[in-house]
Amino acid sequence: MSGRPQLTVFGTGYLGTAHAACLASLGFEVLGVDVDAARASVLQAGTLPFYEPGLEPLLRAGVHSGRLAFTTS
């Protein structure tokens, strides 16, 4: 365990992904869970499957730092 506060976000659409990335940027350890395996895979690679200004750098930084991860289970 990292000692950071841990959260789980269910659903990685526009709101869930933004929520997860922003919380990771604040220092939380965040796990994003979605039933769509393709979406979870794309997000785990640090790529947004939709357009939201300024979100992709937060997503990449969170994934790169290990504070943000995505899964289907």
C-alpha positions, 0 to 999 in steps of 0.5 A: 500500500502506498499510504495515499487515500484510495478511491474507486470510480465506477463508470468511465464516461465523461464524468467518471474519467474526469473525476478519476483523473482530477482526484489522482492529480490531487494525490488520491490513488484512484481505480476506474472500473467500467464494463467496457474492456476496450474503454478501460484499455484505452484509458489505461494507455493514457488516451481519451476516447472522447474530447475534453479540453485539458483532461488528457494531460491529467489522465496521462500524468495519473496513469504514469505516476501509478495513482490512476488505473483502469480495469473491468473488475 
